[in-house]
């Protein structure tokens, strides 16, 4: 793509539309700015070449104009000396130089028009570049604002979550304290047996009673009869 074609595309482009279609507006606008800056460098280089060419053409025009004046002077001199033939030749050279002057002047006009066109395009491109830089600055500011808001929101959410956990831990500690108070009230008291323990105790007592009766019976069977008579 040529310099002027690419520059025209950039100048005529709608930055807002381009950014709306971009997946990453910041990256897109950075590329646009880079393209504009590179184009400006190229256009200014072209302008510098046009200016240099104009100076060269202007010097050539001045030289040819000087030659036109010289050939007319020579023609006058030849006429004054009675040499009409030489005067005709000098005037022919003057005519050729005059025609060259016209061609050079047209070349200068074309260069001036090119410079004017370049100046207009550069002015428009510079304005677009300023707009793009302003949009880049606005995007960066918006991005920073959103990032700050997101960071604050996350911080608030973390604080709310920490507060919820702290309240939960507070309730847990409160329950631990209440349970501790209840258990402290039972310290030193004989624990009340539960139903299963009481039933097991009854069964154990029954075995003990049976064993006691057996021993009594055995002792009665082996007791001497004489002792009973003395009583």
ABEGO torsion letter per residue (X at the ends): XBAAAAAAAAAABBAAAAAAABABAAAAAAAAAAAAAAAAAAAAAAAAAAAAAAAAAAAAAAAAAAAAAAAAAAAAAAAAAGBAAAAAAAAAAAAAAAAAAAAAAAAAAAAAAAAAAAAAAAAAAAAAAAAAAAAAAAAAAAAAAAAAAAAAAAAAAAAAAAAAAAAAAAAAAAAAAAAAAAAAAABGBBBBBBAAAAAAAAAAAAAAAAAAAAAAAAAAAABBAAAAAAX
